[in-house]
Amino acid sequence: MGKADPLPGGTEASRAAERRRRLHVLFLHAYYCTAASTAGSRSHDLCRALLGAGHRVTVICQVMDTNRTLFSGTRGVVRRVRVEDVDIVGLDVHYSNQFGIPRRILSFFEFMAMAIVQALRIPGVDVVFATSTPPTIAGPALAVKLLRRVPFVFELRDIWPDFVEQLQVLPWAPSWFFRTIDAAMRVIYRAADRVTCTTPGMTRIIEGKGVARAKLDTILLGANMAHYDGTFAPHPILEDQRLKERFVVAFLGSISYGYGLERLLDVAKRLEGRNPEIAFLLLGRGNRYREIEERIMALALTNVVLGPAIPYSEVPRVLKFVQIGYESSLPSAASDCALDNKFYDYISSGLPIVSNYDGDMGELLRERRCGHVVGTMDEEVEVFDRLQRSPEEVAALSRNARQLAADLARQRQAEKFVAMIEAVAKPCARHPPGDGRGRPWRGHRQSPTSSS
């Protein structure tokens, strides 16, 4: 710490620093992960940015397949660990990506009820940040706002019920079901002190629902370029004979309904005879995994490898050694405004992108010349075939992708996020960082993954 400013009241910078030291942020994200988990670590990166600005952070999340290693060595329904000075409360409500929609919804409400209880037990909170999906994450945030009079920021990574209804994820649901959810979401938007979206397209949709533009922010997921810097050894899965010395198209993400990966398998079948130098790698988990696996077998595909999700820390060992990143979705407003984690990982590793949907992503791919949007299956076959035969084009697309990643760097987005949280939070001098003595609050243990 530097010397105190001799002027009365200190400088503006010193007063800002003092205000930062006093903020305690409650961060609600059901799917919270670090780099040691098998999903994106963006929320953990945002928490680290808050810590770097002098704040204290407490996370409430769900213990699930993707982040269970965070809680190794702990037991019980409520688990507490500390990872890189972030206090994490994990609620072990049984959940899996293999669940069908009704079981997932039940799990969401079970988690919401438990999270409300835990959130109200956390002392000295200055601001609550809740990131959806699922939308039920707003429940504990609203409880803290109403009962503790704490400001609340709501982040949207997808839009309920619009996307679910358009993708027909719940074909059995009556129209009143979606109208009820939409009404509930509008109440949440009104209650939130700030609403932030992860793509410009989502921001436009929410503004169209009557949320004032002055209340809206767009904070992108951001490209985690540092995660891909350095030297990496190829992942063992790349030793598969179906992939070795081939032009590999990779899809890393959820293998679930809504992504339309069946189309990619049909493309692979057509390319199998036309260009045997091209192979496809699909890594992930989801409720369509078994169906995709069975379809690969039914088509007798020799140019497709399907494998489980890998830890995020291992992703560079795949993406740094393949040639194309693949984006796929069924047509909907969701795909029109999608800029998902895969997109940022692809460009961070310098991968050209081939996407079967347009929208916000298509605009970037065309404007920055770092990939192609393919409308039909015929076009998709042609693009893959041409790229495999055009290493100069692939190299140019790769350079442009890396430059786009630099322009959309997560660090810049994290700085914007911290500034937004500081603007929303009430100035408060109730407590210093931690418990006032630099220690985690009682009940926490240091996670073995704290160095991740």
VEXDREN-2710 file (C-alpha; in Angstrom, 1 decimal):
% VEXDREN-2710
k/r/px/py/pz
1/MET/0.0/0.0/0.0
2/GLY/1.2/3.5/-0.8
3/LYS/1.2/6.4/1.6
4/ALA/-2.1/8.1/2.4
5/ASP/-2.8/11.2/0.4
6/PRO/-2.0/14.3/2.5
7/LEU/-4.9/16.3/1.1
8/PRO/-8.2/16.3/3.0
9/GLY/-10.4/13.4/1.8
10/GLY/-7.6/12.1/-0.5
11/THR/-7.4/12.0/-4.3
12/GLU/-10.2/10.7/-6.4
13/ALA/-8.1/7.6/-7.2
14/SER/-7.5/6.9/-3.5
15/ARG/-11.2/7.4/-2.7
16/ALA/-12.0/5.0/-5.5
17/ALA/-9.5/2.4/-4.2
18/GLU/-11.0/2.7/-0.7
19/ARG/-14.5/2.2/-2.1
20/ARG/-13.3/-0.9/-4.0
21/ARG/-11.8/-2.5/-0.9
22/ARG/-15.2/-2.4/0.8
23/LEU/-17.2/-4.3/-1.8
24/HIS/-18.4/-7.8/-1.2
25/VAL/-19.9/-9.3/-4.3
26/LEU/-22.2/-12.3/-4.2
27/PHE/-21.8/-14.1/-7.5
28/LEU/-24.5/-16.6/-8.4
29/HIS/-23.8/-19.0/-11.3
30/ALA/-25.2/-22.6/-11.2
31/TYR/-22.5/-23.8/-13.7
32/TYR/-19.5/-22.1/-12.1
33/CYS/-16.2/-23.7/-13.3
34/THR/-12.5/-23.0/-13.2
35/ALA/-9.9/-24.1/-15.8
36/ALA/-9.6/-27.4/-14.0
37/SER/-13.3/-28.1/-14.9
38/THR/-14.8/-29.4/-18.1
39/ALA/-16.6/-26.2/-19.1
40/GLY/-15.7/-22.6/-19.6
41/SER/-14.0/-20.6/-16.8
42/ARG/-15.3/-17.2/-17.7
43/SER/-17.2/-16.7/-14.4
44/HIS/-14.0/-17.6/-12.4
45/ASP/-12.1/-15.1/-14.6
46/LEU/-14.6/-12.4/-13.7
47/CYS/-14.3/-13.2/-10.0
48/ARG/-10.5/-13.0/-10.2
49/ALA/-10.9/-9.6/-11.9
50/LEU/-13.0/-8.4/-9.0
51/LEU/-10.4/-9.6/-6.6
52/GLY/-7.7/-7.8/-8.5
53/ALA/-9.7/-4.6/-8.1
54/GLY/-9.7/-5.1/-4.3
55/HIS/-13.1/-6.7/-3.8
56/ARG/-14.2/-9.8/-2.0
57/VAL/-16.2/-12.5/-3.8
58/THR/-18.5/-15.3/-2.6
59/VAL/-19.9/-17.7/-5.2
60/ILE/-22.9/-19.9/-4.9
61/CYS/-23.0/-22.7/-7.5
62/GLN/-24.3/-26.2/-8.1
63/VAL/-22.1/-29.2/-7.7
64/MET/-22.3/-31.1/-11.0
65/ASP/-20.4/-33.3/-13.5
66/THR/-18.5/-30.3/-14.9
67/ASN/-17.1/-28.9/-11.7
68/ARG/-17.2/-31.8/-9.2
69/THR/-13.3/-31.9/-9.0
70/LEU/-13.5/-28.5/-7.3
71/PHE/-15.1/-30.0/-4.3
72/SER/-13.0/-33.2/-4.0
73/GLY/-12.4/-33.9/-0.3
74/THR/-15.6/-32.3/0.8
75/ARG/-18.8/-34.0/1.8
76/GLY/-22.5/-33.1/2.3
77/VAL/-25.2/-31.2/0.5
78/VAL/-23.5/-27.8/1.2
79/ARG/-19.8/-27.7/0.4
80/ARG/-17.4/-24.9/0.9
81/VAL/-14.0/-24.4/-0.7
82/ARG/-11.7/-21.5/-1.5
83/VAL/-10.1/-21.3/-5.0
84/GLU/-7.6/-18.5/-5.7
85/ASP/-9.2/-16.4/-2.8
86/VAL/-12.7/-16.9/-4.2
87/ASP/-15.0/-18.3/-1.5
88/ILE/-17.3/-20.9/-3.2
89/VAL/-20.4/-22.5/-1.8
90/GLY/-21.3/-25.6/-3.8
91/LEU/-24.8/-27.1/-3.4
92/ASP/-24.9/-30.8/-4.3
93/VAL/-28.3/-30.9/-5.9
94/HIS/-28.2/-33.9/-8.2
95/TYR/-27.8/-32.7/-11.8
96/SER/-26.4/-34.1/-15.0
97/ASN/-26.3/-33.0/-18.7
98/GLN/-27.7/-36.4/-19.4
99/PHE/-31.0/-35.4/-17.7
100/GLY/-34.1/-34.8/-19.8
101/ILE/-35.8/-31.4/-19.7
102/PRO/-38.4/-32.2/-16.9
103/ARG/-35.7/-33.6/-14.6
104/ARG/-33.5/-30.6/-15.3
105/ILE/-36.3/-28.1/-14.5
106/LEU/-36.9/-29.9/-11.2
107/SER/-33.2/-29.7/-10.4
108/PHE/-33.2/-26.0/-11.2
109/PHE/-35.9/-25.3/-8.6
110/GLU/-34.2/-27.5/-6.0
111/PHE/-31.0/-25.5/-6.4
112/MET/-32.9/-22.2/-6.3
113/ALA/-34.6/-23.1/-3.0
114/MET/-31.3/-24.1/-1.4
115/ALA/-29.4/-21.1/-2.9
116/ILE/-32.0/-18.7/-1.4
117/VAL/-31.3/-20.1/2.1
118/GLN/-27.5/-19.9/1.6
119/ALA/-27.5/-16.5/0.1
120/LEU/-29.4/-15.0/3.0
121/ARG/-26.9/-16.4/5.4
122/ILE/-23.9/-14.7/3.8
123/PRO/-23.2/-11.5/5.7
124/GLY/-22.1/-8.1/4.5
125/VAL/-23.1/-8.4/0.8
126/ASP/-22.9/-5.1/-1.2
127/VAL/-24.1/-6.3/-4.6
128/VAL/-25.5/-9.5/-6.1
129/PHE/-24.6/-10.7/-9.6
130/ALA/-26.6/-13.6/-11.1
131/THR/-25.9/-15.1/-14.4
132/SER/-28.5/-17.1/-16.3
133/THR/-28.9/-19.9/-17.4
134/PRO/-31.0/-21.3/-15.7
135/PRO/-33.3/-18.3/-15.2
136/THR/-34.2/-19.6/-11.7
137/ILE/-30.8/-18.2/-10.6
138/ALA/-32.6/-14.9/-10.2
139/GLY/-34.5/-16.4/-7.2
140/PRO/-31.8/-16.0/-4.6
141/ALA/-30.7/-12.7/-6.1
142/LEU/-34.2/-11.3/-5.7
143/ALA/-34.4/-12.7/-2.2
144/VAL/-31.2/-10.8/-1.2
145/LYS/-32.3/-7.7/-2.9
146/LEU/-35.7/-7.6/-1.3
147/LEU/-34.8/-8.8/2.2
148/ARG/-31.3/-7.2/2.5
149/ARG/-31.9/-4.2/0.2
150/VAL/-28.8/-5.0/-1.9
151/PRO/-28.6/-4.0/-5.6
152/PHE/-28.9/-6.8/-8.1
153/VAL/-27.3/-7.3/-11.6
154/PHE/-28.8/-9.9/-13.9
155/GLU/-26.8/-11.3/-16.8
156/LEU/-28.4/-13.2/-19.7
157/ARG/-26.5/-15.8/-21.6
158/ASP/-29.7/-17.0/-23.3
159/ILE/-33.3/-15.7/-23.3
160/TRP/-36.1/-17.6/-21.7
161/PRO/-38.6/-18.6/-22.8
162/ASP/-38.0/-17.4/-26.3
163/PHE/-35.1/-19.8/-27.2
164/VAL/-36.7/-22.8/-25.6
165/GLU/-40.0/-22.2/-27.3
166/GLN/-38.4/-21.6/-30.8
167/LEU/-36.3/-24.7/-30.6
168/GLN/-39.3/-26.7/-29.4
169/VAL/-37.3/-28.1/-26.5
170/LEU/-40.6/-28.6/-24.6
171/PRO/-43.0/-29.7/-27.4
172/TRP/-45.5/-30.9/-24.8
173/ALA/-45.7/-27.5/-23.0
174/PRO/-48.9/-25.4/-23.6
175/SER/-48.7/-21.8/-24.7
176/TRP/-49.7/-20.5/-21.2
177/PHE/-46.6/-22.1/-19.8
178/PHE/-44.4/-19.9/-22.0
179/ARG/-46.5/-16.9/-21.3
180/THR/-46.1/-17.4/-17.6
181/ILE/-42.3/-17.7/-17.9
182/ASP/-42.1/-14.6/-20.1
183/ALA/-44.1/-12.6/-17.5
184/ALA/-41.9/-13.9/-14.7
185/MET/-38.8/-12.9/-16.7
186/ARG/-40.2/-9.4/-17.3
187/VAL/-40.6/-9.0/-13.5
188/ILE/-36.9/-10.0/-13.0
189/TYR/-35.8/-7.4/-15.6
190/ARG/-37.8/-4.7/-13.8
191/ALA/-36.4/-5.8/-10.4
192/ALA/-32.8/-5.9/-11.5
193/ASP/-30.8/-2.7/-11.0
194/ARG/-28.9/-3.6/-14.2
195/VAL/-29.4/-6.1/-17.0
196/THR/-26.4/-7.3/-19.0
197/CYS/-26.3/-9.5/-22.0
198/THR/-23.4/-11.5/-23.6
199/THR/-24.1/-10.6/-27.2
200/PRO/-25.4/-7.5/-29.0
201/GLY/-28.3/-9.5/-30.4
202/MET/-29.6/-10.4/-27.0
203/THR/-29.3/-6.8/-25.9
204/ARG/-31.6/-5.8/-28.8
205/ILE/-34.1/-8.5/-27.9
206/ILE/-34.3/-7.5/-24.3
207/GLU/-34.6/-3.8/-25.3
208/GLY/-37.5/-4.9/-27.5
209/LYS/-39.2/-6.4/-24.3
210/GLY/-39.4/-2.9/-22.8
211/VAL/-36.2/-2.7/-20.8
212/ALA/-34.8/0.8/-21.0
213/ARG/-31.5/1.0/-23.0
214/ALA/-30.0/3.0/-20.2
215/LYS/-30.4/0.0/-17.9
216/LEU/-28.7/-2.4/-20.4
217/ASP/-25.1/-3.4/-20.8
218/THR/-23.4/-5.7/-23.3
219/ILE/-20.5/-7.6/-21.8
220/LEU/-19.2/-10.3/-24.1
221/LEU/-17.9/-13.6/-22.9
222/GLY/-14.5/-12.6/-24.3
223/ALA/-11.5/-14.4/-25.7
224/ASN/-9.2/-16.0/-23.2
225/MET/-6.1/-15.6/-25.2
226/ALA/-3.7/-16.2/-22.4
227/HIS/-5.1/-19.8/-22.0
228/TYR/-3.7/-20.6/-25.5
229/ASP/-0.3/-18.9/-25.2
230/GLY/2.7/-21.1/-24.7
231/THR/3.8/-24.6/-25.8
232/PHE/1.4/-27.6/-25.7
233/ALA/1.8/-31.3/-26.4
234/PRO/-1.0/-32.8/-28.6
235/HIS/-3.8/-34.4/-26.7
236/PRO/-3.8/-38.2/-26.7
237/ILE/-7.1/-38.4/-28.6
238/LEU/-5.4/-36.9/-31.6
239/GLU/-3.4/-40.1/-31.9
240/ASP/-6.5/-41.9/-33.1
241/GLN/-5.8/-43.3/-36.5
242/ARG/-8.9/-41.7/-37.9
243/LEU/-7.4/-38.3/-37.1
244/LYS/-3.6/-38.7/-37.6
245/GLU/-2.2/-36.6/-40.4
246/ARG/-5.7/-35.5/-41.5
247/PHE/-7.3/-32.1/-41.9
248/VAL/-9.4/-32.1/-38.7
249/VAL/-12.6/-30.2/-38.1
250/ALA/-13.4/-30.0/-34.3
251/PHE/-16.6/-29.3/-32.4
252/LEU/-16.1/-28.9/-28.6
253/GLY/-19.2/-28.3/-26.6
254/SER/-22.5/-29.7/-25.4
255/ILE/-23.8/-32.6/-27.5
256/SER/-27.4/-31.8/-26.8
257/TYR/-30.7/-31.0/-28.5
258/GLY/-30.6/-27.7/-30.3
259/TYR/-27.2/-28.1/-31.9
260/GLY/-28.2/-30.1/-34.9
261/LEU/-25.1/-32.2/-35.0
262/GLU/-26.8/-34.8/-37.1
263/ARG/-26.3/-32.6/-40.1
264/LEU/-22.5/-32.7/-39.5
265/LEU/-22.6/-36.4/-39.6
266/ASP/-24.4/-36.4/-43.0
267/VAL/-21.7/-34.0/-44.3
268/ALA/-19.0/-36.3/-43.0
269/LYS/-20.6/-39.2/-44.8
270/ARG/-20.6/-37.3/-48.1
271/LEU/-16.9/-36.2/-47.6
272/GLU/-15.8/-39.7/-46.7
273/GLY/-15.7/-40.7/-50.3
274/ARG/-15.0/-37.3/-51.8
275/ASN/-12.1/-36.2/-49.7
276/PRO/-10.7/-38.8/-47.3
277/GLU/-8.1/-36.3/-46.0
278/ILE/-10.9/-34.6/-43.9
279/ALA/-11.8/-35.9/-40.4
280/PHE/-14.2/-34.7/-37.7
281/LEU/-13.7/-34.6/-33.9
282/LEU/-16.6/-34.1/-31.5
283/LEU/-15.9/-33.7/-27.8
284/GLY/-18.5/-33.1/-25.2
285/ARG/-21.4/-34.5/-23.2
286/GLY/-25.1/-34.0/-23.3
287/ASN/-28.5/-35.6/-23.6
288/ARG/-27.9/-36.4/-27.3
289/TYR/-24.5/-38.1/-26.9
290/ARG/-25.9/-41.6/-27.2
291/GLU/-28.0/-40.8/-30.2
292/ILE/-25.0/-39.2/-32.0
293/GLU/-22.9/-42.2/-31.1
294/GLU/-25.5/-44.6/-32.5
295/ARG/-25.8/-42.5/-35.7
296/ILE/-22.1/-42.7/-36.3
297/MET/-22.3/-46.4/-36.0
298/ALA/-25.3/-46.7/-38.2
299/LEU/-23.6/-44.6/-40.9
300/ALA/-20.4/-46.7/-40.5
301/LEU/-18.4/-43.4/-40.5
302/THR/-14.6/-43.9/-40.5
303/ASN/-13.8/-40.2/-40.4
304/VAL/-15.6/-39.2/-37.2
305/VAL/-14.3/-39.5/-33.6
306/LEU/-16.7/-38.9/-30.8
307/GLY/-15.3/-38.5/-27.3
308/PRO/-16.2/-37.2/-23.8
309/ALA/-15.7/-33.6/-22.6
310/ILE/-12.1/-32.8/-21.5
311/PRO/-11.0/-30.4/-18.7
312/TYR/-10.8/-26.8/-19.9
313/SER/-7.1/-26.8/-19.1
314/GLU/-6.7/-29.5/-21.8
315/VAL/-8.6/-27.8/-24.6
316/PRO/-5.5/-26.0/-26.0
317/ARG/-4.0/-29.5/-26.5
318/VAL/-6.8/-30.2/-29.0
319/LEU/-7.5/-26.8/-30.6
320/LYS/-3.9/-25.9/-31.2
321/PHE/-3.5/-29.0/-33.4
322/VAL/-6.7/-29.1/-35.5
323/GLN/-7.5/-27.0/-38.5
324/ILE/-11.1/-25.8/-38.2
325/GLY/-13.5/-25.0/-35.4
326/TYR/-17.1/-25.9/-36.1
327/GLU/-20.3/-24.1/-34.9
328/SER/-23.7/-25.7/-35.2
329/SER/-27.3/-24.8/-34.2
330/LEU/-30.8/-25.4/-35.2
331/PRO/-32.4/-22.3/-36.7
332/SER/-33.8/-19.9/-34.1
333/ALA/-33.4/-16.4/-32.6
334/ALA/-30.9/-18.1/-30.2
335/SER/-28.6/-18.9/-33.1
336/ASP/-29.1/-15.4/-34.6
337/CYS/-27.5/-13.8/-31.5
338/ALA/-25.2/-16.6/-30.4
339/LEU/-21.5/-15.9/-29.6
340/ASP/-20.8/-18.9/-27.3
341/ASN/-17.7/-20.1/-25.4
342/LYS/-16.7/-22.3/-28.4
343/PHE/-16.5/-19.2/-30.6
344/TYR/-14.0/-17.5/-28.3
345/ASP/-12.0/-20.6/-27.8
346/TYR/-11.7/-21.2/-31.5
347/ILE/-10.5/-17.6/-32.3
348/SER/-8.2/-17.6/-29.3
349/SER/-6.4/-20.6/-30.6
350/GLY/-6.3/-19.1/-34.1
351/LEU/-8.8/-21.5/-35.6
352/PRO/-10.9/-20.5/-38.7
353/ILE/-14.6/-21.1/-38.0
354/VAL/-17.2/-22.8/-40.2
355/SER/-20.7/-22.1/-38.9
356/ASN/-24.0/-23.4/-40.1
357/TYR/-25.8/-20.4/-38.7
358/ASP/-25.6/-16.6/-39.3
359/GLY/-26.6/-13.7/-37.1
360/ASP/-24.0/-11.9/-34.8
361/MET/-21.5/-14.6/-35.4
362/GLY/-21.9/-14.5/-39.2
363/GLU/-21.4/-10.8/-39.2
364/LEU/-18.1/-11.1/-37.4
365/LEU/-16.9/-14.0/-39.6
366/ARG/-17.5/-12.0/-42.7
367/GLU/-16.4/-8.6/-41.5
368/ARG/-13.2/-9.9/-40.0
369/ARG/-12.6/-12.6/-42.6
370/CYS/-11.9/-15.4/-40.1
371/GLY/-14.4/-18.0/-41.2
372/HIS/-17.4/-19.0/-43.4
373/VAL/-21.1/-19.2/-42.8
374/VAL/-22.6/-22.2/-44.7
375/GLY/-26.3/-22.2/-45.4
376/THR/-26.9/-25.6/-47.0
377/MET/-25.3/-29.0/-46.6
378/ASP/-24.0/-28.8/-50.2
379/GLU/-22.3/-25.5/-49.4
380/GLU/-20.8/-27.0/-46.2
381/VAL/-19.3/-29.9/-48.1
382/GLU/-17.8/-27.5/-50.7
383/VAL/-16.3/-25.2/-48.0
384/PHE/-14.6/-28.1/-46.1
385/ASP/-13.3/-29.6/-49.3
386/ARG/-11.9/-26.2/-50.5
387/LEU/-10.3/-25.3/-47.2
388/GLN/-8.5/-28.7/-47.0
389/ARG/-7.0/-28.0/-50.4
390/SER/-6.2/-24.4/-49.7
391/PRO/-3.6/-24.1/-46.9
392/GLU/-3.0/-20.4/-47.8
393/GLU/-6.6/-19.5/-47.2
394/VAL/-6.6/-21.4/-43.9
395/ALA/-3.5/-19.6/-42.8
396/ALA/-5.0/-16.2/-43.6
397/LEU/-8.3/-17.0/-41.8
398/SER/-6.2/-18.2/-38.8
399/ARG/-4.3/-14.9/-38.6
400/ASN/-7.5/-12.9/-38.8
401/ALA/-9.1/-15.1/-36.1
402/ARG/-6.3/-14.4/-33.7
403/GLN/-6.5/-10.7/-34.3
404/LEU/-10.3/-10.8/-33.7
405/ALA/-9.6/-12.6/-30.4
406/ALA/-7.2/-9.8/-29.4
407/ASP/-9.9/-7.2/-30.1
408/LEU/-12.4/-9.2/-28.1
409/ALA/-10.0/-10.1/-25.2
410/ARG/-11.6/-11.3/-22.0
411/GLN/-9.5/-8.9/-20.0
412/ARG/-11.1/-5.9/-21.6
413/GLN/-14.6/-7.4/-20.9
414/ALA/-13.6/-8.1/-17.3
415/GLU/-12.6/-4.5/-16.8
416/LYS/-15.9/-3.4/-18.1
417/PHE/-17.6/-5.9/-15.8
418/VAL/-15.8/-4.6/-12.7
419/ALA/-16.6/-1.0/-13.6
420/MET/-20.3/-1.9/-14.0
421/ILE/-20.4/-3.7/-10.6
422/GLU/-18.7/-0.8/-8.9
423/ALA/-21.2/1.6/-10.4
424/VAL/-24.2/-0.4/-9.3
425/ALA/-23.0/-1.2/-5.8
426/LYS/-23.9/1.0/-2.9
427/PRO/-20.8/2.7/-1.4
428/CYS/-20.5/0.8/1.9
429/ALA/-17.9/0.8/4.7
430/ARG/-19.3/-2.0/6.7
431/HIS/-16.4/-4.5/6.3
432/PRO/-12.9/-4.8/4.9
433/PRO/-11.9/-7.6/2.5
434/GLY/-12.3/-11.2/3.8
435/ASP/-13.3/-11.2/7.4
436/GLY/-11.2/-8.2/8.2
437/ARG/-8.1/-10.2/9.0
438/GLY/-7.3/-11.6/5.5
439/ARG/-8.9/-15.0/6.2
440/PRO/-11.8/-16.8/4.5
441/TRP/-15.0/-16.9/6.3
442/ARG/-15.6/-19.8/8.6
443/GLY/-16.4/-23.2/7.1
444/HIS/-14.3/-22.9/4.0
445/ARG/-11.4/-25.2/3.1
446/GLN/-8.7/-24.5/0.5
447/SER/-9.5/-26.4/-2.7
448/PRO/-6.8/-28.7/-4.1
449/THR/-7.4/-27.0/-7.4
450/SER/-6.6/-23.5/-6.1
451/SER/-3.6/-23.2/-8.5
452/SER/-5.8/-23.8/-11.6
END
